Amino acid sequence: MLKNTQQPYAVAEKAGHQTSAESWGTGRAVARIPRVRGGGTHRSGQGAFGNMCRGGRMFAPTKTWRRWHRRINITQRRYAICSAVAATGVPSLILAKGHRIEQVPEVPLVMSDKIQELKKTREAVKLLKSVGAWPDVQRCIDSKRLRPGKGKMRNRRRIMKRGPLIVYGKNDGITRAFRNIPGVTLIKVDRLNLLKIAPGGHVGRFIIWTEGAFRQLDEIYGNWSKKSAAKKDFNLPMPKMTNSDLSRLLRAEEIQRALRTPR
């Protein structure tokens, strides 16, 4: 999906070929690479055109008509979002992603719709501190650093870790309150984006839900007894295993009885 945000780039079409050059042929004890014509300058007689030559073109010059974007099936995208949302309710996956949720009372963290009416950043900071989510924001603040590489020259000088994602149902000022806090991302529940829920393709982002947004999930994605009201003929994917805890399954009495004792 991230490929669909790319902008086309390519080298100039005539780059490396804007000189008059011809091979000297064989019999002169030099390579058969095309050489610049003329005399009276250092440039004359130098190799040209080839990718191994100074001032020559690159090998297989890049073109703007490359296939930059990738089409993804709608069902596949919906399945991925459902899986990513489900992973946000597993504390071990959230911790594995690096989020600091040791002081958070519960996961998933669902809060009253009143937080949608917050308009001041100091109120938002106070709220995050009260629910134990501030250590995750502090982790983002501490991680701010210069980007390695050429991105520094391209308006991307600094990079920072991702913090909590706040999913709301109605914007009564919540975006103004939280938008200036480092690492915090806001998104409307009916506009859920896979690249925000699972950045970098890694599931388990720490999400703070408003109560209304959390209730809307059943309406948007359906539940196993009722189809989605927003998406045509869509329902939640059925789990393949009723219990996915493999270590618990292996320790179960029924399986242990069926196993032979080790010699």
N, C-alpha and C positions, 0 to 999 in steps of 0.2 A: 504493500500500500504506500509505503514511503517513497517508492519510485515515482508515484504519480504527482509528486511535488517538484520534480526536477525541471530545470530550465535547460533548453537545448544550448549546447556550446560546440564550437568547432574552430579550427585554425583557419586563417585566410585561405581562400581557394588557390591563389597564385603564390602563396608563401614558398620560398625556396626555388621557384622557377622563374624569378624575375631577373634573369641574367642570360646572356648569350653564351652557350657552352656546347662543346662538341668533343667527343672522344678522339684521342690522338691515334687510336687503333693500336695494332701490335707492332713489335719491332723496335720500340724506343725504350725498352727496359723500364716502363712505368705501367701502373695499373690502367685498365681500360675505362676507368670512370670518366664521364664527361668533364672537360676542363675549360676554364674561362678563356675566351679568345683575347687577342691583343697583346700589347707589351707596354713597357714604361711604367708599370705599377706592380705592387706586390700581388695584387689580385689575379693578374694574368697568369695562367698556367695552374691555378689552384683548382682542386676538385670541386664540382658543383652538382646540384640536383639530388644526389644520393643521400640517404639518411645517415650515412657514416661521415659525411662531409660537413665541415664548418660552413654555416650559411645555407645548408641544403634543407630539403623538406623532411618532415618526420616520416617514419614508416607508417603506411596506411593512414593518411590524414583523416582526422575526425570530421564527420559530416553532421549537419543539423538534422538530417532526415533519418537519423538512427531511431530505432523503436524504443522510445524513452519510457512510455507508460505501459502499465499492465492492467488488463481487464480482470476483475475478480467477480465470480458469481455472487449474486445477491444473497442466496441462502448461505453460502460459505462465509460471507462477511457477517451475517446475522449470527451464525453459529459461533464465530470467533468472538463477537461482542458478548454473547451470552456466557461463554466460557470465561472471558476476562472479568466479567461482572461477578461470576460465581467465585473466582479466585480471590476477589477482594474481601471475601468473608472468611478466608482461611489465615489465621494469625501467623502460622509458620511460613507461608509464602510471602506475606507482607514483610516479615522480619528478614527473610532470605533476600529480599530485594533491597534491604538496607534501611528501611524506614524505622524510626524510633517510636515504637508504640507501647513501651513498657508501662507508661503511666496512664494509657487510655483505658477507660473502664470496660469497654466492650468493643467487639468487632463483629459485624459492621457497625460503625458509629452513626446512629440516627438521632437527629436533634429536632427540636420544635421548629415549626414554620416561622416563629417570631424572628429567627436569625436572618430571615430574608429582608427584614425591615431595617437592619443595621446600615448606617450610612457613613460612619466615621471609622478610620483605620484603628484608632486607639480602642474603640469598642470591639473590633474584630480581634485585635491582639489579646485583649482581656479575655475574650471568649475562648480562644485557642489555648491560653494558659490554664483556664478553668477546667478544660476537658483533658488536659495532659498532652495536647498535640503540639505544644510549642517546641519541645526538644527536636521534633522533626524539622520544624522551620529553622531552628538554630543550626541544625546540621547543614541545611542549604546555605545559610549565611556564611558558615565557616568554610564551605567548599568553593566559594567564588574564587576563580583564578584565571590567569591568562590562558587563552587557547594556544596549544602548540600548533605550529605550521602556518600556512599562508592565510588561513581564515582571519588572522589578526588584521590583514590589510583590507578585508572585505566586509567591514562593519559587523564582525562577529568576534570582537576582541576577547570578551570574557565568557566563561562557561560556568555553569552551576548545576548542582544536583536538583532533581525534582522533589518537591515536597507533597503536602496533602492536595488531593483533588476535591473540590467542593461541588457537589451536584445539587442544584436547586430546581424548584418547580416554577417559581414566579420571581422576577427581578423587581423588588421594591426598594432597591438601593444596595443589595448585597454585593454586586460587582464593584461598586465604588468603594465599599468598605474593605474588601479583600484584595483588590487588584494590585496594590502597592506593597504587599507583603512578599518578600523573596521566596520563590519556590512554590507558592500557592497558585493553583490553576482553577478556574471556574468554568462550569459547563452546564447548560440546561438539560434536563433529563430527557427531553424529546429530541435532543441533538447530540446524543452520546457518540463519541468518536473513539475508535479503537486505538488510535495513536496517542490519545490522552489517557485512556484507561490502562493500556499496556505499552508504555513508551519503550521503544527499542525492541519490541516483540517479547518483552519480559512481563508476564502476568504478576499480579499481586501488588498493585498500587494501593496506598492508603487513601480511602475515600471517606469523606464526611458527607452524609446524606441529610437533606431536610425531610421531615416526615411525609410531606405531600409528594415529594419526588420519589421516595421509596415506595409509597402506595401506588404511584403511577406505573411502576415497572410491570405489574400484572396486566395493566390495560395495554401497555405498549408491546410487550413481548408475550403476553398470555401466560397461562399456567396449564398444568397437564389436564385440567378438567374443562378449560375454556380457551378458545383460540384468541389470538391477538385482535384487538379492535382497531389498531392503527396499521398493521401490516397484513396484507391479503393472504389468507390461507397459511398463516405461520403460527407455529406453536413451539414451545420450548423443546429442545432436543432431549430425547429420553436417555437417561444414564444406562450404560452397558452393565454396570455392576451395582448391586444394591449397597454393597460395602466395598469401598475402594482402598481401605486400609489393609495393605498386603501383609504387614508384619502381624497385625491382629488376626488375620485369616490363618496365617501359618501356625499361630499359637493356639488356634481353636481346638477344642477337644475332639470334634468330629474328624478333623484332618489328622491330628496326632495319633488317634486310634488306628487310622488306616495306614499309617506309616510303619515300616519295619524298624525295629530297633537297630541302631548302628552296631556293626561287628567290632 
